[in-house]
Amino acid sequence: VTDSFLAKSLYKTRHTNCIFFIVIQIWKGITAQLKSILNSVWIFGGFSTQILHHIYNQITTDLSFDEFKSEYLQLQKYKKLICDNTTGELVVV
């Protein structure tokens, strides 16, 4: 499956109440085209500061990087940081 095919498919189904999960370990593995249509991003622990900064630069949040990193570093095992790209809200679950 090519990225353009996947992006087009996700874009076409945006009004049909479908939920898609794209699970990856390497953030750079998602193209900018796919990142631009994501409503939320779930971030689990284990990323280096460099990768975390890269993710931060491509999501929507009102937090500074230091605040974002502080929230991220407080994640416990099996917890995640959820960023809502439509509101900029950041939640730890």
BELGI-V55468 format. One record per helix or strand of 3 or more residues. SS is the DSSP state (H for helix, E for strand). FROM is the first residue (numbers start at 1). TO is the last residue. If there is no record, write none. Layout:
# BELGI-V55468
ss=SS from=FROM to=TO
ss=SS from=FROM to=TO
This chain:
# BELGI-V55468
ss=H from=3 to=12
ss=H from=27 to=29
ss=H from=32 to=35
ss=E from=40 to=44
ss=H from=49 to=56
ss=H from=65 to=73
ss=E from=80 to=84
ss=E from=90 to=92
